[in-house]
Amino acid sequence: MSKPTYVQDYQAISEVLNKYIEGCKQAKSSIMKSAFHPQATMYSVGPDGKLTGGAIPILFEGVDKDFRPSPDATAAITRIEIVGTAAGARIDANDMSGISFTDFFHLLKVDGQWTVVSKIFHTHVAR
């Protein structure tokens, strides 16, 4: 068999990102936790224009405490770029617990498994 193409990596990354999406939709961090490396981080810019975030447990606590199930929410993985063991991805989500946001993820292939090592996001203001 010839060397596999990036298709397998693309599919594996999609599976990781879909855990995140499903965890948001169900408002259960337990569904998404395995998508993130334990040392992962999450950051955004708050309404005051200041950097906010830190270690990934902040995300899990927020999902469990502040999110509500949103079975009708929509989300799309709009981009995945892969170079060797590094990848970047974008997810756009609408009406996830009443919020629309864009996430940017950095992933690394650690010990043969894709894992999110950082997430930054932008929350879209309702108009």
Secondary structure in CASP SS format (residue, H / E / C, confidence):
PFRMAT SS
TARGET T0000
AUTHOR 0000-0000-0000
METHOD secondary structure of the structure
MODEL  1
M C 1.00
S C 1.00
K C 1.00
P C 1.00
T C 1.00
Y C 1.00
V H 1.00
Q H 1.00
D H 1.00
Y H 1.00
Q H 1.00
A H 1.00
I H 1.00
S H 1.00
E H 1.00
V H 1.00
L H 1.00
N H 1.00
K H 1.00
Y H 1.00
I H 1.00
E H 1.00
G H 1.00
C H 1.00
K H 1.00
Q H 1.00
A C 1.00
K C 1.00
S H 1.00
S H 1.00
I H 1.00
M H 1.00
K H 1.00
S H 1.00
A H 1.00
F E 1.00
H E 1.00
P E 1.00
Q E 1.00
A E 1.00
T E 1.00
M E 1.00
Y E 1.00
S E 1.00
V E 1.00
G C 1.00
P C 1.00
D C 1.00
G C 1.00
K C 1.00
L E 1.00
T E 1.00
G E 1.00
G E 1.00
A E 1.00
I C 1.00
P H 1.00
I H 1.00
L H 1.00
F H 1.00
E H 1.00
G H 1.00
V H 1.00
D H 1.00
K H 1.00
D H 1.00
F C 1.00
R C 1.00
P C 1.00
S C 1.00
P C 1.00
D C 1.00
A C 1.00
T E 1.00
A E 1.00
A E 1.00
I E 1.00
T E 1.00
R E 1.00
I E 1.00
E E 1.00
I E 1.00
V E 1.00
G C 1.00
T C 1.00
A E 1.00
A E 1.00
G E 1.00
A E 1.00
R E 1.00
I E 1.00
D E 1.00
A E 1.00
N E 1.00
D E 1.00
M E 1.00
S C 1.00
G C 1.00
I E 1.00
S E 1.00
F E 1.00
T E 1.00
D E 1.00
F E 1.00
F E 1.00
H E 1.00
L E 1.00
L E 1.00
K E 1.00
V E 1.00
D C 1.00
G C 1.00
Q E 1.00
W E 1.00
T E 1.00
V E 1.00
V E 1.00
S E 1.00
K E 1.00
I E 1.00
F E 1.00
H E 1.00
T E 1.00
H E 1.00
V C 1.00
A C 1.00
R C 1.00
END
